[in-house]
Amino acid sequence: MRVDSSAIERTPIAVAAPPAPVTDRGGIALAALGVLAFSFTLPGTAWAMDGFGPWSTTALRIVLAAVGAALALRITRTPLPARRHWTGLAVVASGTVIGFPLLTALALETSSTSHAAVVVGLLPLTTAVYGTLRSGHRPSRTFWAAAGAGAAAVVAFTLGTGGGSLARGDLYLAAALLVTAAAYGEGGRLARELPGWQVISWALLLSLPFALPAAVLAVSAEPFEPTARAVTGLLWVALVSQFGGLVVWYRGLARAGIARASQLQLAQPLLTLVWASLLLGESMTWAAPVTALAVLACIAVTQLTPSRSPHAGARPRP
């Protein structure tokens, strides 16, 4: 007699394969749009400095951008950020709003636009390092190798076109590199809790009490010749570089991840060199397209390599 018993039946257990890494293409697209806007920043600053000094250019761009930010916050009736957000907003204000514009403007007094572009060539690496330390994500070795190779290609190209010499503005560029990496990292982190436009808007308003008196003093102490070219450059760096570009950039960092999205900045110096040639008449050698291909290849590698989340492998909460 045969006894059928489900207790002794062996049922195969299906084991789900680990999910493949997902790339937020929308976040990458937003970050790329931000990089495109930023690529005009140095040429726009050079245009502005045809009629304004470096301190005037920086202070005026903050004031103009802050007015736009205040209007946006007022129209949308946005409440004040939580207390825990203000420290990060202060970092964004000191780096993105004040530090980078002022330090690059001072650098452009002694450096060409192409030479100054080295700061954004190294910025992806410093931003990725800061983001990794801040968030706990661990990109793969391939990611770091590709990022390092891309940054090295950009540095070699920009220094090669500049004759390999170091300008007096290099200290300003190095300082801008550090403060901006921290600001991008904090801005990307905050954009996960606040909309990107609110992050930069509050950072701008936080800077306004310093920028307004600085603008008055700088305009009275520096050359002031508001030509059409200078005003166009000032409006671009104020409304696009300082506000609109940062809105989409921080949103892209929040969606795609700081380490991954920041590598798109590897293309920014090459775009800046193109605009410098077209808008400022600076010469560009045959090495530009070769470097562009190398950088784009490195960007492709960084976008395809997965990163490990600090919570990977942790059990979900019930």
TAURPE-V918075 format. One record per backbone hydrogen bond with DSSP energy under -1.0 kcal/mol. NH is the residue of the N-H (numbers start at 1). CO is the residue of the C=O. If there is no record, write none. Layout:
BEGIN
nh=NH co=CO
nh=NH co=CO
END
This chain:
BEGIN
nh=8 co=5
nh=25 co=23
nh=28 co=24
nh=29 co=25
nh=30 co=26
nh=31 co=27
nh=32 co=28
nh=33 co=29
nh=34 co=30
nh=35 co=31
nh=36 co=32
nh=37 co=33
nh=38 co=34
nh=39 co=35
nh=40 co=37
nh=41 co=38
nh=44 co=40
nh=45 co=41
nh=46 co=42
nh=47 co=43
nh=48 co=44
nh=49 co=45
nh=50 co=47
nh=51 co=48
nh=52 co=48
nh=57 co=53
nh=58 co=54
nh=59 co=55
nh=60 co=56
nh=61 co=57
nh=62 co=58
nh=63 co=59
nh=64 co=60
nh=65 co=61
nh=66 co=62
nh=67 co=63
nh=68 co=64
nh=69 co=65
nh=70 co=66
nh=71 co=67
nh=72 co=68
nh=73 co=69
nh=74 co=70
nh=75 co=71
nh=76 co=72
nh=78 co=73
nh=85 co=82
nh=86 co=83
nh=89 co=85
nh=90 co=86
nh=91 co=87
nh=92 co=88
nh=93 co=89
nh=94 co=90
nh=95 co=91
nh=96 co=92
nh=97 co=92
nh=98 co=93
nh=99 co=94
nh=100 co=95
nh=102 co=98
nh=103 co=99
nh=104 co=100
nh=105 co=101
nh=106 co=102
nh=107 co=103
nh=108 co=104
nh=110 co=107
nh=111 co=107
nh=116 co=112
nh=117 co=113
nh=118 co=115
nh=119 co=116
nh=121 co=117
nh=122 co=118
nh=126 co=122
nh=127 co=123
nh=128 co=124
nh=129 co=125
nh=130 co=126
nh=131 co=127
nh=132 co=128
nh=133 co=129
nh=134 co=130
nh=135 co=131
nh=136 co=132
nh=138 co=308
nh=144 co=140
nh=145 co=141
nh=146 co=142
nh=147 co=143
nh=148 co=144
nh=149 co=145
nh=150 co=146
nh=151 co=147
nh=152 co=148
nh=153 co=149
nh=154 co=150
nh=155 co=151
nh=156 co=152
nh=157 co=153
nh=158 co=154
nh=159 co=155
nh=160 co=156
nh=161 co=157
nh=162 co=158
nh=163 co=160
nh=164 co=159
nh=170 co=167
nh=173 co=169
nh=174 co=170
nh=175 co=171
nh=176 co=172
nh=177 co=173
nh=178 co=174
nh=179 co=175
nh=180 co=176
nh=181 co=177
nh=182 co=178
nh=183 co=179
nh=184 co=180
nh=185 co=181
nh=186 co=182
nh=187 co=183
nh=188 co=184
nh=189 co=185
nh=190 co=186
nh=191 co=187
nh=192 co=189
nh=193 co=190
nh=194 co=190
nh=199 co=195
nh=200 co=196
nh=201 co=197
nh=202 co=198
nh=203 co=199
nh=204 co=200
nh=205 co=201
nh=206 co=202
nh=207 co=203
nh=208 co=204
nh=210 co=207
nh=211 co=207
nh=212 co=208
nh=214 co=210
nh=215 co=211
nh=216 co=212
nh=217 co=213
nh=218 co=214
nh=219 co=215
nh=220 co=216
nh=221 co=217
nh=222 co=218
nh=225 co=51
nh=227 co=225
nh=231 co=227
nh=232 co=228
nh=233 co=229
nh=234 co=230
nh=235 co=231
nh=236 co=232
nh=237 co=233
nh=238 co=234
nh=239 co=235
nh=240 co=236
nh=241 co=236
nh=242 co=237
nh=244 co=239
nh=245 co=240
nh=247 co=243
nh=248 co=244
nh=249 co=245
nh=250 co=246
nh=251 co=247
nh=252 co=248
nh=253 co=249
nh=254 co=250
nh=255 co=251
nh=256 co=252
nh=257 co=253
nh=261 co=257
nh=262 co=258
nh=263 co=260
nh=264 co=261
nh=265 co=262
nh=266 co=263
nh=267 co=264
nh=268 co=265
nh=271 co=267
nh=272 co=268
nh=273 co=269
nh=274 co=270
nh=275 co=271
nh=276 co=272
nh=277 co=273
nh=278 co=274
nh=279 co=275
nh=280 co=276
nh=282 co=276
nh=288 co=285
nh=291 co=287
nh=292 co=288
nh=293 co=289
nh=294 co=290
nh=295 co=291
nh=296 co=292
nh=297 co=293
nh=298 co=294
nh=299 co=295
nh=300 co=296
nh=301 co=297
nh=302 co=298
nh=303 co=299
nh=304 co=300
nh=305 co=301
nh=308 co=138
nh=312 co=309
nh=314 co=311
END
